[in-house]
Amino acid sequence: MPSSGKVKFQLTLRQKQLFPLLMLGAFFEGFDFSTINLALPFITKDFHIDTASAGFMLSTIALGTLVAFFVVRLGDRVGRKPVFWWSVVLYSALSLLTALAPTSTLFVLAQFAARIFLVTVWGIGFIIVAEEFPVNQRGRALGLFQAAAAIGAIFPSLTLPLMTRLGFGWRSLYVLGALPLSVVVFLGRNLCETEEFQKTRQTSITGPRFFAVWERPYRRNMIIVSGLWLLLYACYITGQNFFSYRVVNELGWSESRVSLTIALGYTIGLLGYYAAGRLMDSIGRKPTAIIFLLGGAVFTLLTFLTTTYTLVTLFMVLATFFVGVFTVIGAAFTNELFPPAVRANATAWGNNIIGRLGQVVAPAVVGSLAVPLGGIGRAASLMGLTPILAAALVGFLLPETGKDERQDYVGAG
């Protein structure tokens, strides 16, 4: 049976030293992702970009998540600590460069590069959390890490109206996104290498082979986890990218109404991470995943198909509650199905290469289908079906990984 959720969640001294920097990295990862989604109508207006081009712009930027593959897998070679630390520094600098971009081309290039290191911070951060917490507390720890990203995602919606009134506009948000650069220097000394990586290092100094996770005994789980990530991102990124774009351009919402609704959604959505973490540590990873995947599918569809302010807001809040947990679900299975020696490589292949194809393709598909289907809302709602397929993968093909401390299922298949 899964470990009991009644085990008290209490940080050790080592965890207290690690968590501030990990949470900082996650916070600004969420901040940056939310910024481009919230500001998309205003960015496209400034750069004179139409709907179809906006979809392809988002897809081009998302290609950076694929390139992150090469950086994330370094975590199995040089260590979790240096990869995480340098990625925070680099994405902070690139955020500032984004704020200064005079053309749409330079904006896309800066965000493409920033996305490489934002995703690396997120992926390596999840690995560090998974390796630093025991299995009966790991669900809650992973939930807290992703909650930091969600809190970061709230801040642009609170900040943009103020910055607009002051005459700064959307560019000011990317200036704020550079703040970790000044903080990481002081907190970096508290980021120590995980003990699991150090133990792995004692037996191998070269790291795993390039295709190691596609060989036995990992192949079956690698295929399933990659498919899971692909389906999760197709829905997750659609809601992120097109909610504000749809309600502004199709429903006529004002900037303040959009900001208020997104802030409300993300704030209430924080409860989802708490609920999912508790459930993963009590009833198990699989039943928790199925509950949140099906809930996410239903409320994503309703968010993009309804038109009145009250209903759209209600369903958006509920969708955020469920969909926000998708990344926690994917990270939990990925980190627990693979041992430390190949864990970063499994994350890199499953999340950054195959999984992120959903993030790359979905915006372009939605943008292309918007005209023939009669609007962004209808096109985006199609992506709400993908979590149903993801729930089937979890329910029928994946084992329950929250049973005990060691990964007993890496040899399956």
URMOGI-V725716 format. One record per pair of residues at least 6 apart in sequence whose ideal C-beta (glycine too) atoms are under 6 Angstrom apart, sorted by sequence separation. I is the first residue (numbers start at 1). J is the second residue. If there is no record, write none. Layout:
# URMOGI-V725716
i=I j=J
i=I j=J
This chain:
# URMOGI-V725716
i=101 j=107
i=247 j=253
i=306 j=312
i=370 j=376
i=373 j=379
i=75 j=83
i=133 j=141
i=214 j=222
i=280 j=288
i=338 j=346
i=74 j=83
i=101 j=110
i=163 j=172
i=213 j=222
i=279 j=288
i=370 j=379
i=44 j=54
i=369 j=379
i=399 j=409
i=98 j=110
i=129 j=141
i=276 j=288
i=303 j=315
i=334 j=346
i=97 j=110
i=98 j=111
i=129 j=142
i=302 j=315
i=303 j=316
i=334 j=347
i=366 j=379
i=244 j=258
i=366 j=380
i=94 j=110
i=129 j=145
i=299 j=315
i=303 j=319
i=334 j=350
i=156 j=173
i=94 j=113
i=95 j=114
i=299 j=318
i=300 j=319
i=94 j=114
i=299 j=319
i=362 j=383
i=91 j=114
i=91 j=117
i=296 j=322
i=90 j=117
i=91 j=118
i=295 j=322
i=296 j=323
i=87 j=117
i=292 j=322
i=87 j=120
i=88 j=121
i=292 j=325
i=87 j=121
i=84 j=124
i=289 j=329
i=83 j=124
i=80 j=124
i=61 j=108
i=80 j=127
i=285 j=332
i=60 j=108
i=64 j=112
i=68 j=116
i=72 j=120
i=80 j=128
i=67 j=116
i=71 j=120
i=75 j=124
i=268 j=317
i=272 j=321
i=276 j=325
i=61 j=111
i=65 j=115
i=57 j=108
i=61 j=112
i=64 j=115
i=68 j=119
i=72 j=123
i=265 j=316
i=269 j=320
i=64 j=116
i=68 j=120
i=261 j=313
i=265 j=317
i=269 j=321
i=272 j=324
i=276 j=328
i=272 j=325
i=61 j=115
i=65 j=119
i=265 j=320
i=269 j=324
i=47 j=104
i=239 j=300
i=25 j=88
i=131 j=194
i=337 j=401
i=131 j=196
i=235 j=300
i=336 j=401
i=128 j=194
i=339 j=407
i=336 j=407
i=339 j=410
i=99 j=171
i=337 j=409
i=338 j=410
i=304 j=377
i=99 j=174
i=98 j=174
i=99 j=175
i=304 j=380
i=305 j=381
i=304 j=381
i=95 j=174
i=301 j=381
i=95 j=177
i=96 j=178
i=95 j=178
i=301 j=384
i=239 j=323
i=300 j=384
i=32 j=118
i=92 j=178
i=236 j=323
i=297 j=384
i=92 j=180
i=29 j=118
i=92 j=181
i=236 j=326
i=297 j=387
i=296 j=387
i=297 j=388
i=29 j=121
i=88 j=180
i=29 j=122
i=232 j=326
i=293 j=387
i=161 j=256
i=25 j=121
i=88 j=184
i=293 j=390
i=294 j=391
i=161 j=259
i=232 j=330
i=293 j=391
i=26 j=125
i=160 j=259
i=25 j=125
i=229 j=330
i=290 j=391
i=157 j=259
i=228 j=330
i=22 j=125
i=85 j=188
i=290 j=394
i=157 j=262
i=158 j=263
i=289 j=394
i=290 j=395
i=157 j=263
i=225 j=333
i=286 j=394
i=154 j=263
i=225 j=334
i=81 j=191
i=81 j=193
i=154 j=266
i=153 j=266
i=154 j=267
i=79 j=193
i=80 j=194
i=286 j=400
i=150 j=266
i=221 j=337
i=284 j=400
i=285 j=401
i=15 j=132
i=80 j=197
i=285 j=402
i=38 j=156
i=79 j=197
i=284 j=402
i=26 j=145
i=30 j=149
i=34 j=153
i=38 j=157
i=29 j=149
i=30 j=150
i=150 j=270
i=27 j=148
i=31 j=152
i=35 j=156
i=229 j=350
i=26 j=148
i=30 j=152
i=34 j=156
i=229 j=351
i=233 j=355
i=237 j=359
i=241 j=363
i=26 j=149
i=30 j=153
i=147 j=270
i=28 j=152
i=31 j=155
i=226 j=350
i=230 j=354
i=234 j=358
i=238 j=362
i=23 j=148
i=27 j=152
i=225 j=350
i=230 j=355
i=233 j=358
i=237 j=362
i=250 j=375
i=147 j=273
i=229 j=355
i=233 j=359
i=43 j=170
i=146 j=273
i=230 j=357
i=9 j=137
i=42 j=170
i=226 j=354
i=230 j=358
i=234 j=362
i=238 j=366
i=7 j=136
i=213 j=342
i=77 j=207
i=143 j=273
i=212 j=342
i=246 j=376
i=9 j=140
i=39 j=170
i=76 j=207
i=246 j=377
i=3 j=135
i=76 j=208
i=213 j=345
i=3 j=136
i=143 j=276
i=208 j=341
i=213 j=346
i=143 j=277
i=208 j=342
i=242 j=376
i=213 j=349
i=140 j=277
i=208 j=345
i=35 j=173
i=139 j=277
i=242 j=380
i=200 j=340
i=139 j=280
i=140 j=281
i=200 j=341
i=139 j=281
i=238 j=380
i=196 j=340
i=32 j=177
i=136 j=281
i=238 j=383
i=31 j=177
i=235 j=383
i=234 j=383
i=235 j=384
i=235 j=386
i=28 j=180
i=234 j=386
i=235 j=387
i=231 j=386
i=24 j=180
i=231 j=389
i=232 j=390
i=231 j=390
i=228 j=390
i=228 j=393
i=21 j=187
i=227 j=393
i=20 j=187
i=224 j=393
i=21 j=191
i=17 j=190
i=224 j=397
i=150 j=324
i=146 j=327
i=146 j=328
i=58 j=241
i=143 j=328
i=142 j=328
i=142 j=331
i=142 j=332
i=220 j=412
i=217 j=410
i=220 j=413
i=217 j=411
i=37 j=240
i=37 j=241
i=41 j=245
i=40 j=245
i=126 j=331
i=130 j=335
i=38 j=244
i=41 j=248
i=127 j=343
i=127 j=344
i=123 j=347
i=123 j=351
i=76 j=344
i=75 j=344
i=76 j=345
i=135 j=405
i=73 j=344
i=72 j=344
i=73 j=345
i=5 j=278
i=72 j=347
i=73 j=348
i=5 j=281
i=72 j=348
i=5 j=282
i=69 j=348
i=72 j=352
i=2 j=284
i=69 j=352
i=68 j=352
i=69 j=353
i=65 j=352
i=66 j=353
i=66 j=356
i=65 j=356
i=65 j=359
i=62 j=359
i=63 j=360
i=62 j=360
i=59 j=360
i=59 j=363
i=58 j=363
i=59 j=364
i=55 j=363
i=56 j=364
i=55 j=364
i=55 j=367
i=52 j=367
i=51 j=370
i=2 j=402
